[in-house]
Amino acid sequence: MLLKNKVSVIYGAGGAIGGAVARAFALEGATLFLTGRRLAPVEVVAKEIQSAGGSAEVAEVDALDERAVNKHLQSVIAKAGRVDISFNAIDVPTEKIVGALTEMDAERFLLPIANYTRSYFLTARLAARRMVQNKSGVIMTVTAPTSRKGHAGNGGYGSSQAAKEALTRDLSAELAPQGIRVVGLRAGAIPETGTLREIFDIKGKAMGVTWEQWQGYLAGLHTQRVMVLGEVANMAVFMASDKASGMTGTTVNLTMGALDD
């Protein structure tokens, strides 16, 4: 069990990626504190974990609210004594993001940049302040191929993902000397997520393609297929574990060959 006795806080645990990572962490022995802006989907994930014999507590936390994040972390410390892993998997509704840059106002363009980076910064900084006391910890987030590859109609989403990857590098430069690793997962297109279906409804249908054709359009160049949630979750487990102790300040390429490093 790669994460046995590790205390993990997951933000956005009610989403597809956050939920998959939570389940994978539980199978590897982690003690979980799951959060989300809406409690109902987080409770569904927690009940699945608990029914399988895992440990998971839930809380309604707005990861954009510094006081809420800090108060929750204080409760985690009070119950578990420490925080070993902080995983940020929050999302921003697709319909608020996508659109042509030339037709978009500044506020809409900046929305994903502000929300994604603010949430990642707050959850990482507040977790790091607890982790430094033990000289140990892992801070993680998820990004997308748009951080490195341009796509029409994405609004400020690509810029937000590139900013998160830059923040990962900067956080690592500051925290690695204190025993804290900071890593990201750049996940490719995952049909199981509601986000991909939303993008298809907005962009794919406008292109006149079917759902199957849309998946083919997004498939990794090397594998000729899209990825599944389990592949992201499994890599998250490895990166959070001591087996990946030599990796920090980097974002793992999980684009199925769509981006060649």
Secondary structure as UniProt FT lines:
FT   TURN            2..5
FT   STRAND          7..11
FT   TURN            12..14
FT   HELIX           16..27
FT   TURN            28..29
FT   STRAND          31..36
FT   HELIX           39..51
FT   TURN            52..53
FT   STRAND          55..60
FT   TURN            63..64
FT   HELIX           66..80
FT   STRAND          85..88
FT   HELIX           94..96
FT   HELIX           101..103
FT   HELIX           106..131
FT   TURN            132..135
FT   STRAND          137..143
FT   HELIX           145..147
FT   TURN            152..153
FT   TURN            155..156
FT   HELIX           157..175
FT   HELIX           176..178
FT   STRAND          180..187
FT   TURN            191..192
FT   HELIX           194..199
FT   HELIX           200..204
FT   HELIX           205..207
FT   HELIX           211..218
FT   TURN            221..223
FT   HELIX           229..240
FT   HELIX           242..244
FT   TURN            245..246
FT   STRAND          250..254
FT   TURN            256..257
//
